[in-house]
Amino acid sequence: MKYIALIVILFLGQQISGQEQVDYYQIGMIHAGEGEYKLAIKNFIEELEQEPENHLAWYNKALCEYFLYNIDKAILDLDSAIESNSEYSEAYLNRALLKAEMTDYEGALIDLNTCLDIDENFNEVYLHRGVLNEYLMHYDQACKDLSKAVELGIEEAKRFIEISCSPEREANYANVLKLTRISQDTTYGYSGDNPIKVGTGLRGGPSNQREYLNLLRDSHGNSVGYERKGSCCHYASENAIFGSAATDIYEITFLNKDGLEEKVLLHISFYDYEEPIIPIGFQTIKAMNTQKIDKGK
């Protein structure tokens, strides 16, 4: 996820009864800056036991939880940061990004709107809301948000405007918004004869393949690594040249249930779209909560 960064604010130690109080927040920030997120969290907890309304401690603890893939805990910590300081717009922004990653798009939009209620010139919020609206195919609003982001100095928004503000934006795209169902077919995705059909997204070509793979998690809830290895295994498709489409082969790297690195190959096609589901051996953050099983595939 982009644009998540630790807010480095160091508080000075206080004097209590002639002795210097341990500044757990500052120690936590040092550990966080060194990538020692578990130690950082331990110190943020110590800080919060002394100062439970310290919204920065809640916020930075949330980011550390995120870097450890504990997204549910990160969201709860951001809830606490907002309860401690309801005007802290950065907490709303990062909670929105986490909600979007959890595929709670409606909740993400609510938080982004709240950010702008607090600060109508928060330029990064217009970028993220524009990209999210574009992803949800709310093109008119996306065009307005992205144009505003450019006006406020976010150059990156220009590359998204080409789609949202284009007269051809109503093309038949198929975005991979959610994955909640797990296949029971051992060949689904593992065989060229039964590929994962993700269709063509807003960015064209293999963009939906990346969106799909970005949603996959291993049994520990960690993101998976992936690398395209080539293509093979043609199948009949009306959307491909000469009526024959090849599947792309991706090598997926993940941790198995024993915590050991493992690699498998998945076959994915962007020529056709059939509602994608999760291949056996993987899950998604959303599926962890719903545990829906697709018995029809």
Buried (B, 14 or more C-beta within 10 A) or exposed (E): EEEBEBEEEEBEEEEEEEEEEBBBBBBBBBBBEEEBBEBBBBBBEBBBEBBEEBBBBBBBBBBBBBBBBBBBBBBBBBBBBBBBBEEBBBBBBBBBBBBBBBBBBEBBBBBBEBBBEBBEEBBBBBBBBBBBBBBBBBBEBBBBBBBBBBEBEBEEBEEBBEBBBEEEBEEEBBBBEBBBBBBEBEBBBBBBEBBBBBBBBBBEEBBBBBBBBBBBBBBEBEBBBBEBEEBEBBBEBEEBEEEEBBBBBBBBEBBEEEEEEEEBBBBBBBBBBEBBBBBEBBBBBBBBEEEEBBEEB
